[in-house]
Amino acid sequence: MVLFGLVAPAAASAQDGAVQGALARYDFSQRSGRMELSDPLTEVSGLALGPDGGLYAHADERAWVHRFDLDGPVETQRFMLGDQTARDDFEGIAFVGDRLFMVSSRGLLYESRSGADREEMPYRMTDLGLSGRCEAEGLEYLAARDELLVACKTAIPDGAHIIIHRVPISIDAARPDPIRVSRDRLDEEGLPRKFRPSGIAWDAEAGTLLIVSGRDEALIEISMDGELIGGVELSRNRHPQTEGIVVGPDGTLWLADEANGRPPRLTWYRPTTWGSR
């Protein structure tokens, strides 16, 4: 097992100068900060940055959304979707401007807006048609293509690839082919072949996608063409089950871990290098 190291053709570690890709910016043996989350986020399941600069997180069974001010960080408000609080298996969150989206494991897309503290927000729901072929676990918005990315924890019948579905925001646009990442490439680079996504984030500076698997204790970087760029194996002591991931505008990598024998937590890593690509 390679701990904290970027898996590259030369199997370099994250501390030497031979590594490539956005993950090379971070020293995963030295976190920049960590905070424990409150009990409602025991099963924290998604992270997103809002248009107001706040960090938003949600749990997986009830549509409570928590906002954190990054100066701290400190929780400033929490609001809910629906007057009785929508219930589902929520697995990802993303913002498109001021529109808030959450996706369930069945591929149901919930749309709302951020609310004031304790406010009950109206929402609408759209079936993405993924049930039976994608267990959704992760949501991200790609502004350059104006589409949502839905990562599949499991994909049926394609077991040879990690599958990421692309959902245009415009209802008139045709749905593009999914992004496919070969599991054979994971094998070749010493990463878990059974890698099951639990969160996905767009790295705007590098122009790549970061995908985390809480169950498999790993984080990979891919291109929009599905090319595997590199990966790291995460220490279970630091990351018992990572379910949320987002990259801040300053390059800070934020990871959320649900309780797995420990309190739920938010961990962040500031880049040791930035703007080098």
QUIZIMO-V110460 format. One record per backbone hydrogen bond with DSSP energy under -1.0 kcal/mol. NH is the residue of the N-H (numbers start at 1). CO is the residue of the C=O. If there is no record, write none. Layout:
BEGIN
nh & co
NH & CO
NH & CO
END
This chain:
BEGIN
nh & co
4 & 233
7 & 231
8 & 6
11 & 8
16 & 13
24 & 21
25 & 22
26 & 23
30 & 27
32 & 268
33 & 268
35 & 266
37 & 264
41 & 38
42 & 39
44 & 41
45 & 58
48 & 56
50 & 54
53 & 50
55 & 68
56 & 48
57 & 66
58 & 46
63 & 86
64 & 62
65 & 79
66 & 57
67 & 77
68 & 55
69 & 74
72 & 70
74 & 69
76 & 67
77 & 67
79 & 65
80 & 119
81 & 63
82 & 121
86 & 81
88 & 61
90 & 60
90 & 88
91 & 103
94 & 101
96 & 99
99 & 96
100 & 112
101 & 94
102 & 110
103 & 92
104 & 108
105 & 89
107 & 104
109 & 126
110 & 102
111 & 124
112 & 100
118 & 78
119 & 116
121 & 80
124 & 111
126 & 109
128 & 107
133 & 130
134 & 130
135 & 154
136 & 105
137 & 151
140 & 149
142 & 147
147 & 142
148 & 167
149 & 140
150 & 165
151 & 138
152 & 163
153 & 135
156 & 133
159 & 157
162 & 181
164 & 179
165 & 150
167 & 148
169 & 146
173 & 170
179 & 164
181 & 162
183 & 160
187 & 183
188 & 184
189 & 185
190 & 187
191 & 186
195 & 192
198 & 212
199 & 212
201 & 210
203 & 208
207 & 203
208 & 203
209 & 222
210 & 201
211 & 220
212 & 199
213 & 218
218 & 213
219 & 232
220 & 211
221 & 230
222 & 209
223 & 227
226 & 223
229 & 221
230 & 221
232 & 219
234 & 217
239 & 235
243 & 256
244 & 256
246 & 254
248 & 252
251 & 248
253 & 269
254 & 246
255 & 267
256 & 244
257 & 265
258 & 241
259 & 42
265 & 257
266 & 35
267 & 255
268 & 33
269 & 253
272 & 25
END
